[in-house]
């Protein structure tokens, strides 16, 4: 995805390098209930972390020891993908479109990739998601 590869470098070149988001220091605790202190991370770092979490959930689905374990990881994957897609739609794609030459095309490319993932995983209930998430 363009997000992790291009955003940090391109925002720095455009003079918008001060864009930061808050993220928990620990990726093992649930993000919305983290008891750890928040730290400043770049958007690019957060996107990379999201991709790792999605890959971890996918691998855990494939290697689940039983149906219950698989269902739990499918729920985690669903949550991570929805949160990630919506976050990029609200923060990253508008930055692409505002600050980067060809940013509109990059944002559309990433939107298509997200749609492809949702269409490839209809069993987890994301195929009905509207075109923008």
C-alpha positions in Angstrom: 0.0 0.0 0.0 1.2 3.5 -0.7 0.3 4.5 2.8 3.3 3.2 4.7 5.8 3.5 1.9 5.1 7.1 0.8 3.3 9.1 3.4 6.1 9.9 5.8 8.6 10.9 3.1 6.0 12.8 1.1 4.6 14.7 4.1 8.1 15.7 5.1 8.8 17.0 1.5 5.6 19.0 1.6 6.4 20.6 4.9 3.7 18.8 6.8 6.0 16.5 8.7 4.5 17.5 12.1 1.4 15.3 11.6 1.4 12.8 14.5 -1.3 10.6 16.1 -1.4 9.2 19.6 -1.0 5.5 19.8 -0.4 3.2 22.9 3.2 2.3 23.7 2.2 -1.4 23.8 0.7 -3.3 20.9 -0.3 -6.2 23.1 -2.9 -4.4 25.1 -6.2 -3.5 23.4 -5.8 -0.1 21.9 -8.9 1.4 23.3 -8.2 0.2 26.9 -4.5 0.5 27.0 -3.2 1.1 30.5 0.2 2.1 29.1 1.2 5.7 28.5 0.5 7.0 25.0 3.5 7.9 22.9 3.8 10.0 19.8 4.2 8.0 16.6 4.0 8.9 13.0 1.1 8.0 10.9 3.3 5.8 8.8 4.4 3.9 11.9 0.8 3.4 13.0 -0.2 2.1 9.5 2.7 -0.3 9.6 1.6 -1.5 13.0 -2.0 -2.0 11.7 -0.7 -4.1 8.8 1.2 -6.3 11.2 -1.8 -6.7 13.5 -3.9 -7.7 10.4 -1.3 -10.2 9.3 -1.1 -11.7 12.8 -4.9 -12.1 13.0 -4.9 -13.7 9.6 -2.2 -16.2 10.5 -4.0 -17.0 13.8 -7.3 -17.7 11.8 -5.4 -20.0 9.5 -3.7 -21.8 12.5 -6.6 -21.9 14.9 -6.8 -25.0 17.0 -10.6 -25.1 16.9 -13.6 -23.3 15.5 -14.0 -21.1 18.6 -10.4 -19.9 18.4 -10.9 -19.2 14.6 -14.1 -17.3 15.3 -12.3 -15.1 17.9 -9.5 -14.3 15.5 -12.0 -13.6 12.7 -13.6 -11.1 15.1 -10.3 -9.5 15.8 -9.4 -9.3 12.1 -12.8 -7.7 11.4 -12.2 -5.1 14.1 -8.7 -4.4 13.0 -9.6 -4.1 9.3 -12.6 -1.8 9.9 -10.7 0.4 12.3 -7.7 0.6 9.9 -9.8 1.3 6.8 -11.8 4.0 8.5 -8.7 5.6 10.0 -7.0 5.8 6.6 -10.2 7.2 5.0 -10.5 10.0 7.7 -6.8 10.9 8.1 -4.5 9.5 5.4 -6.4 9.8 2.2 -7.3 13.5 2.7 -3.6 14.2 3.4 -2.6 12.4 0.2 -5.1 14.4 -1.8 -4.1 17.7 -0.1 -0.3 17.5 0.0 0.9 15.1 -2.7 1.1 15.4 -6.4 -0.9 12.4 -7.6 -2.3 12.0 -4.1 -5.9 11.5 -5.4 -4.7 8.6 -7.5 -2.7 7.1 -4.6 -5.8 7.4 -2.3 -8.0 5.7 -4.9 -5.4 2.9 -5.3 -5.5 2.2 -1.6 -9.3 2.3 -1.5 -9.3 -0.3 -4.3 -6.9 -2.5 -2.3 -9.2 -2.2 0.8 -12.2 -3.2 -1.3 -10.3 -6.2 -2.7 -9.5 -7.4 0.9 -13.2 -6.9 1.9 -14.4 -8.8 -1.1 -11.9 -11.6 -0.5 -13.2 -12.0 3.1 -17.0 -12.0 2.8 -17.2 -14.7 5.6 -16.2 -12.0 8.1 -19.0 -9.6 7.2 -17.1 -6.7 5.6 -18.2 -7.2 2.0 -21.3 -5.1 2.7 -19.3 -2.2 4.0 -19.9 1.0 2.0 -17.4 1.9 -0.7 -15.7 4.6 1.4 -14.6 2.5 4.4 
